[in-house]
Amino acid sequence: MDAYAETAYEWLAGLIGPQSVVPWWAWAAALVMIFWGLLAPGITAGRDREEERKRLLS
């Protein structure tokens, strides 16, 4: 089990560690873009719903 944990740790350090090819901020930016892409449609749908509610109550 220790061998698997050590291998996983080395692999992860190669992805986001100090000697990695891709810097940590690039990984963070990619995750932000992915989650923003998932959240943005819900945010715009909420705005549209609020605008529709204001239009109907006016």
C-alpha positions in Angstrom: 0.0 0.0 0.0 2.9 2.3 0.7 4.2 1.9 -2.8 0.9 3.0 -4.3 0.8 6.1 -2.0 4.4 7.0 -2.9 3.7 6.6 -6.6 0.5 8.7 -6.3 2.4 11.4 -4.4 5.2 11.5 -7.0 2.7 11.7 -9.8 0.8 14.5 -8.1 4.0 16.4 -7.3 4.9 16.1 -11.0 1.6 17.8 -11.9 1.5 20.6 -9.4 4.8 20.5 -7.5 7.6 23.0 -7.7 9.4 21.0 -10.5 6.2 20.6 -12.6 6.0 21.6 -16.2 2.7 23.4 -15.7 2.6 26.0 -12.8 0.0 25.8 -10.1 -1.8 29.0 -11.2 -2.4 27.5 -14.6 -4.2 24.5 -13.0 -6.2 26.9 -10.8 -7.2 29.0 -13.8 -8.3 25.9 -15.7 -10.5 24.8 -12.8 -12.0 28.3 -12.4 -12.8 28.3 -16.1 -14.4 24.9 -15.9 -16.5 25.8 -12.9 -17.4 29.2 -14.3 -18.6 27.5 -17.4 -20.9 25.3 -15.3 -22.1 28.2 -13.1 -22.6 30.9 -15.7 -25.7 29.5 -17.4 -27.4 29.3 -14.0 -26.4 32.9 -13.1 -27.8 34.3 -16.4 -30.9 32.2 -16.0 -31.4 33.7 -12.6 -31.0 37.2 -14.0 -33.5 36.5 -16.8 -36.0 35.2 -14.3 -35.6 38.3 -12.1 -36.1 40.6 -15.2 -39.2 38.6 -16.2 -40.6 38.9 -12.6 -40.0 42.7 -12.7 -41.6 43.0 -16.1 -44.7 41.1 -15.0 -45.1 43.1 -11.7 -44.7 46.5 -13.4 
